[in-house]
Amino acid sequence: MKKITIYFLLFTLSLNFSFGQDLKDKNILIVYGGYEPHKPELFADYVEEWFLKKGANVSKTNDLEVYRDLDKLKNQNLIVQSVTMMQLDSLEASHLTKAVASGVGIAGAHGGLVDSYRSNTSYQFMIGGQFVSHPGGKVNFKVEMLEDELTKGLNDFDIFTEQYYMHFDPNIDIIAKTKFNGDIFHWIDNVEMPIAWKKIYDKGKVFFISIGHDPNEFMRKKDAWELLTRGFLWAMK
């Protein structure tokens, strides 16, 4: 019993250290743009402020041409993207996926990650899913945390926002989920859908959470913000 208690305490301490680590040696690239109702610049500002408080080296841009510089991308520890309904050219897509495959992490929320480049299947293959619908627009629904290192100590919560229906890769590791009702479309009653996932892409890591139509949702729901920022740290090279 004493050994079990000691192991648990050591695990808890290591988890807290991981989530509270100093990031002064980490390079973070924040890329934002696209669909204005998602307030991509506001999301980028919130994320930038958090990383700067952690001591990270942060660069932020709304120009997708940053993805043309493979050396710059490979020098990042994490790319945080909030880009909805834009287009990558073949070189940008190739360099972004190569950078993540080499070990650079990528993370984001809502359409900023899973509705970024609708015609680019290589990007979608890397991310692990693609938005296809949000029945009813903004609705009330429950976010259920599943057992995982990133959800430890976090609580389920109710939220009013877009409930994303997605096509997703069976290879993702789902760490939070939601359930649809049949109020809008009777044929999706009781369908369970990921809210957040982790995914491996070669040597890189991908983290996604589907809430965040308005970035202020993360300010109102502390467990959502905590899960997002834990995801950043998990995905980071």
URBELHU-V164011 format. One record per residue. N is the residue number from 1. NEAR is the number of other C-alpha atoms within 12 Angstrom. D_CENTER is the distance of its C-alpha to the mean C-alpha in Angstrom with 1 decimal. Layout:
<<N;NEAR;D_CENTER> <N;NEAR;D_CENTER>>
This chain:
<<1;7;37.8> <2;8;37.8> <3;9;35.9> <4;10;33.2> <5;11;32.9> <6;12;32.7> <7;13;30.0> <8;14;27.9> <9;14;28.5> <10;14;27.6> <11;16;24.3> <12;18;23.5> <13;15;24.5> <14;15;22.5> <15;22;19.3> <16;19;20.1> <17;15;20.9> <18;22;17.7> <19;27;15.7> <20;21;18.4> <21;24;19.1> <22;19;20.5> <23;26;18.5> <24;16;21.6> <25;20;21.6> <26;27;18.0> <27;30;17.3> <28;42;14.2> <29;41;14.0> <30;45;12.4> <31;39;13.0> <32;40;13.4> <33;33;15.8> <34;27;16.9> <35;23;17.4> <36;21;18.7> <37;21;18.4> <38;32;14.6> <39;27;15.8> <40;38;13.6> <41;28;15.9> <42;28;15.7> <43;38;11.9> <44;36;12.7> <45;26;15.6> <46;28;14.0> <47;40;11.6> <48;31;14.7> <49;21;16.9> <50;28;15.0> <51;34;15.0> <52;25;18.6> <53;17;19.6> <54;23;18.5> <55;19;20.7> <56;27;18.3> <57;25;19.5> <58;30;17.4> <59;31;18.1> <60;32;16.8> <61;25;17.9> <62;25;18.0> <63;23;19.9> <64;31;18.4> <65;22;21.5> <66;29;19.7> <67;33;18.4> <68;23;22.2> <69;21;22.7> <70;24;21.8> <71;16;23.3> <72;22;21.2> <73;38;18.0> <74;30;19.2> <75;25;20.1> <76;35;16.6> <77;36;14.8> <78;46;11.3> <79;49;10.3> <80;49;7.9> <81;48;8.4> <82;50;9.4> <83;40;12.1> <84;34;13.4> <85;27;16.5> <86;26;17.8> <87;25;19.4> <88;30;19.2> <89;20;22.6> <90;19;23.3> <91;20;23.5> <92;25;20.1> <93;32;18.4> <94;23;20.5> <95;28;19.7> <96;44;15.9> <97;37;16.0> <98;29;18.7> <99;35;17.0> <100;40;14.1> <101;29;16.8> <102;26;18.7> <103;27;16.3> <104;41;14.0> <105;46;10.4> <106;50;7.7> <107;49;4.0> <108;49;3.2> <109;47;4.5> <110;48;7.7> <111;47;10.0> <112;44;8.7> <113;44;7.0> <114;48;9.1> <115;41;12.2> <116;37;12.6> <117;34;15.6> <118;24;17.3> <119;19;20.1> <120;27;18.4> <121;22;18.3> <122;26;17.8> <123;34;14.4> <124;28;13.5> <125;29;15.0> <126;38;12.7> <127;48;9.4> <128;36;11.1> <129;43;11.5> <130;35;12.8> <131;35;13.4> <132;19;17.2> <133;23;18.2> <134;28;17.9> <135;26;21.3> <136;20;23.1> <137;16;20.8> <138;19;19.9> <139;21;21.0> <140;23;21.0> <141;28;19.3> <142;27;18.3> <143;36;15.1> <144;26;16.3> <145;29;14.9> <146;24;16.0> <147;18;17.6> <148;21;15.4> <149;26;15.5> <150;36;12.3> <151;32;13.7> <152;22;17.2> <153;19;19.0> <154;25;16.5> <155;22;18.1> <156;25;17.7> <157;24;17.9> <158;24;19.0> <159;29;17.5> <160;24;18.9> <161;28;16.5> <162;32;15.8> <163;39;15.4> <164;42;13.7> <165;33;15.8> <166;32;14.3> <167;21;15.9> <168;29;14.1> <169;23;15.1> <170;17;17.1> <171;17;16.0> <172;26;12.5> <173;29;12.6> <174;33;12.0> <175;33;11.6> <176;39;11.9> <177;34;13.8> <178;34;16.0> <179;23;19.5> <180;31;21.0> <181;23;24.6> <182;14;27.2> <183;14;28.0> <184;17;26.9> <185;16;27.1> <186;12;29.3> <187;12;28.2> <188;18;24.6> <189;16;26.0> <190;15;24.4> <191;19;21.8> <192;24;18.8> <193;35;15.3> <194;38;11.9> <195;44;9.8> <196;44;7.2> <197;45;7.7> <198;43;8.3> <199;34;10.3> <200;30;13.0> <201;31;14.2> <202;19;17.6> <203;21;17.3> <204;32;13.7> <205;38;10.5> <206;48;7.2> <207;47;4.2> <208;50;2.7> <209;51;4.6> <210;46;7.5> <211;49;9.5> <212;40;10.0> <213;37;12.8> <214;31;14.4> <215;34;12.5> <216;25;15.4> <217;30;14.2> <218;30;12.2> <219;20;15.6> <220;18;17.5> <221;25;15.6> <222;20;15.5> <223;29;14.1> <224;37;10.9> <225;30;10.7> <226;27;11.8> <227;41;9.1> <228;44;6.4> <229;36;8.8> <230;38;9.8> <231;37;6.6> <232;44;7.4> <233;41;10.8> <234;34;10.5> <235;36;9.1> <236;37;11.7> <237;30;14.9>>
